[in-house]
Amino acid sequence: MTDWITAPGLTDYQKAVAFMEARAAAIAAGEANELIWLVEHPPLYTAGTSAQAADLLRPRFPVHESGRGGQYTYHGPGQRVVYVMLDLNRRGRDIRAFVKSLENWVIDALAEFNVTGQIRDGRVGVWVQRPDKAALPDGSMREDKIAAIGVKLRRWVSFHGISVNVEPDLGHYDGIVPCGIAEHGVTSLVDLGHPVELADLDVALMRAFARNFPPLPG
């Protein structure tokens, strides 16, 4: 069984990490169900294990070393952070397939709002093509990231997870090079013209979850 919890208000980042670590340990020990935890954070930056110091441009908000995979990203109000505590001992010990399932889960949820999310080799996360923006110097279409993914495993139980931009202040990303990629930007559902709220995305995520993460037997 996979539990779902939606945290009210803004969740302190360090308290969130402590909660995830405890829950992941309990899942690994067979003492707790898997958990999808939906939160919203105050403005902050997190640094993944591949973060480069040069990508921290103007740290306007607190910076937290996260221990997850990936580089720098932003969390803040209007962004749904989805902390994913799943037992890969029972779902298959394949990290690459797990990340692909996370990406496909987000893509399925975005499709409910007529947004076409895509994945790109070498760029983890979910991207949206932007024909309304000037092309890159090589003539290729610009793409904006709408969802970031960064996970950590301990005893083959995942934690950290996904962030999906619903209506954050996109100007807050200017303190970093998001995920180390300067040639593309970031977007949100509202920025793309969809009047979506966090609760709307939560419903879409719940509907799309089972299509990408089948229930565990027993």
Number of C-alpha atoms within 10 A of each C-alpha: 11 14 11 14 11 13 11 9 11 13 15 13 20 12 10 15 16 10 11 20 18 10 20 27 17 15 21 20 10 11 11 15 18 23 22 20 20 20 23 23 19 17 20 20 26 22 23 21 16 14 20 14 11 9 18 21 12 12 14 15 16 10 16 14 13 21 17 20 18 23 23 28 24 25 24 24 20 21 26 25 23 21 23 23 27 23 25 18 12 11 15 11 13 11 15 8 11 19 17 14 16 22 23 21 21 27 22 21 22 22 13 16 15 9 17 15 22 17 16 9 6 6 14 18 27 24 25 21 16 16 11 8 11 11 13 12 9 6 8 10 15 19 21 18 25 25 26 24 23 24 22 20 18 13 13 20 24 27 26 24 21 20 25 26 26 26 22 22 17 16 8 18 23 14 18 24 23 23 24 19 14 10 11 17 18 18 22 23 21 15 16 14 9 14 12 14 15 18 12 13 21 16 12 18 19 14 14 20 19 11 13 16 15 9 12 11 6 4
